[in-house]
Amino acid sequence: MNVSPPSLTARLLAITWLPELNLALFALLLNFPWEFMQAPLFDGLARMPHWEAVKGCARATLGDAVILLIAYGSVAAVGSGRNWIMAPTRLQMTAFVLIGVSITVAIELLATRGWWYSGWSYSAAMPVLPGLHVGLVPLLQWIVLPPLAVVLARRQLRGRSTS
């Protein structure tokens, strides 16, 4: 029996079925505008030259996508499997969000205290979590956007399975 290898097109299409790719793409699409909207809440970001601000928001967006993939992979590794986003339980979504929030809190603490390579500081407009002095908007970002990315990725993957 002669079986030919899959074509390049077939291999590229197969990649689009990966839940990680779909989650990462939606994370990028959702977080990039959020980063711009919260710019006035960080010292100096709103007054930065345009291209510098774009690069800063792009770096933050890439970091958000990495955090999302770490949280997703952590839930998958605990025994849920890579396709847990197709029918997430309340426990899985809670763990997913809490892992991301925890990473975000750690990064915010390090960055606002100057322990991160390119630290930042909040403007007076940033509401902060009492006691920790961590920005509430970055935490809200992690509570709202990753679950939305899961919903969108799930819809995208389900839509492909019916076509």
Secondary structure, DSSP 8 states (H G I E B T S, - for coil): -------HHHHHHHHTT-HHHHHHHHHHHHHHHHHHHTGGGBTTTTTS-HHHHHHHHHHHHHHHHHHHHHHHHHHIIIII-TTGGGS--HHHHHHHHHHHHHHHHHHHHHHHTT-STT---B-TTS-EETTTTEEHHHHHHHHHHHHHHHHHHHHHHHHHHT-
